[in-house]
Structures are given as structure tokens and as C-alpha cells.
Amino acid sequence: MSLPLSDSVVSRCLATLVLALTGLNGCGSSSSVCAGNISCRSKTGDNCGAIPGCASTPGCIHYGPALDSNCMNVSSEANCLSPYCSWVDNTCQSVCVTITSEIECDYHSFQVTVGGRVEKVTPCGWSKCSGVPVQPNCSRFPVNMCPTNMGCGIQKTCSWGDC
């Protein structure tokens, strides 16, 4: 004996089956991407040689790549301003690269005024890698090669709806 099914029940079942088979389960589709900005800073030294601009040479570097890049884009000694930048070998570089001692590097600080308040900033850190990445944007890496130990992260993205 078979039970009669209404058209609405059959339609809902077919719609659910189609959505399940296509992966469109009502919450949108998602994928993962490599995101963020690369820094040559690395405690382990892994991937140093794989990142253009980074070298497997220990040294003192600035925490964020933005300052290193900003200093490197200054073409004259007069515009290479401390306390952030320093004129070294006819180029403007982050003041961190002038520090050769690991202990001094990790404790180097200076004061800046932010919103009328004076704050202590410790921008430098010792790294097994040194240099400035030529292309700091992580999005050029496929997810399976994302250098997560150098500032990049795997991020889930949604094409529509809430995922």
C-alpha cells in the first residue's frame, strides 16, 4: 500500500535534495584564502628563503612591514626621520636594523605622542629571518602554501549570505 504524497511535499523534498547535492544549503558557499601581510620576522627561520626580500640571516627587525617599507621609500637623508627611521649606507631603513644585539633589540623603545598622551613603543624584535618582503600581501599564496609562521593566516570567505 502506498501513501499519496501532495505536490508540496514532493516539491520540498526535491528542493532539499537539489540544495544538498549542490552544496547550497541555505547558508551560502565558502572557501578559504591566504590573507594578511608577510613579515620577515620568524622565531624558527622556516620559509625565510622562500619569501623574496627575506633572508635566513638573524637580525633585529621592526614588528610590522609597513614601517620598514615606509622608511625604504624615503630617498633623502633629510627626510629619513627618527625615531622610526635611520640613514644607513646611503639608504633610509627602520631604526631596528641598526641594532646588532638581541637583548638591545628586544628592549629598544622610544616615546611617541598619540592623542596628546605620551606612549612607550617597543617596535623591534629579534628574528631568525631579516629583510623586508618584496610583496608583503599574503593573498598571492595558495592556501596550501600560506606562510602562517610569517604573519599570514588562512581566512574563510563567503560568496553570499552568512556562512
Buried (B, 14 or more C-beta within 10 A) or exposed (E): EEEEEEEEEEEEEEEEEEEEEEEEEEEBBBEEBBBBBBBBBBEEBBBBEEBEBBBBEBBBBBBBBEBBBBBBEBEEEEEBEEEBBBBBEEBBBBBBBBBEEBEEBEEBEBEEEEEEEEEEBEBBBBBBBBBBBEEBBBEEBEEEEBBEBBBBEBBEEEEEEEE
